[in-house]
Amino acid sequence: MERPADLLRTIANAHPDLPTVVEHVLELPELCPKTRNPAPGSTLTLRYAAAERLLELFSLDRYMDAFVGHTVVRDMEVFVQVAAQDAANAAGVTVTATADVGLVGLRQRQRVTVVARSQGSAEQGQMEGEGETPGTAAEYGGP
């Protein structure tokens, strides 16, 4: 079975010479079928200074969906750590991931921020047809 990190793809940055900051604000699905967390309205923001590669939008949706009912990445803190590192590895840059999470059954929200530096090549996870194959991401016991 494909690990969530293997789903991340990138596209070429048409103007890497222009300073560009990218923020992806992803609406989180219900990840845990038992607790029904995170609550609707919860988000994960991935922020990075663009270099040669940009995270591809459609693969980010598939990536998020891969964590629904995940048997290893269950706590929101771990989820944000994994998402930050996977995105940094795919884009080849430092990524700041911030989750703003509502919790079902509790009168509180949780905000988790993680800064992850790329641990691999910027060629990881490129779109198919670009002549390169995705590399491996950090091991975290994915499905």
ZIDA-V922797 format. One record per pair of residues at least 12 apart in sequence whose C-alpha atoms are under 6 Angstrom apart, sorted by sequence separation. I is the first residue (numbers start at 1). J is the second residue. D is the distance in whole Angstrom. If there is no record, write none. Layout:
BEGIN
I	J	D
I	J	D
END
This chain:
BEGIN
99	111	5
84	97	5
99	112	5
28	42	6
98	112	6
28	43	5
98	113	4
27	43	5
97	113	6
26	43	5
97	114	5
26	44	5
96	114	6
25	44	6
96	115	4
25	45	4
95	115	6
24	45	5
95	116	5
24	46	5
94	116	6
23	46	6
94	117	4
23	47	4
94	118	6
22	47	6
93	118	5
22	48	5
92	118	5
21	48	6
21	49	4
20	49	6
21	50	6
88	117	6
89	118	4
92	121	6
20	50	5
88	118	5
89	119	6
92	122	4
85	116	5
89	120	6
91	122	6
84	116	6
81	114	6
90	124	5
16	51	5
90	125	6
16	52	6
31	68	4
32	69	5
54	91	6
31	69	6
53	91	6
13	52	5
13	53	5
12	53	5
13	54	6
11	53	6
10	53	6
11	54	5
10	54	5
10	55	4
11	56	6
10	56	5
9	56	5
48	95	5
47	95	6
47	96	5
9	59	6
46	96	6
8	59	5
46	97	5
45	97	6
45	98	5
44	98	6
44	99	4
7	63	6
43	99	6
43	100	5
42	100	6
4	63	5
42	101	5
42	102	6
4	66	6
39	102	5
38	102	6
39	103	5
38	103	6
39	104	6
37	103	6
37	104	6
5	86	6
10	125	6
9	125	4
10	126	5
8	125	6
9	126	5
10	127	6
9	127	5
3	142	5
3	143	6
END
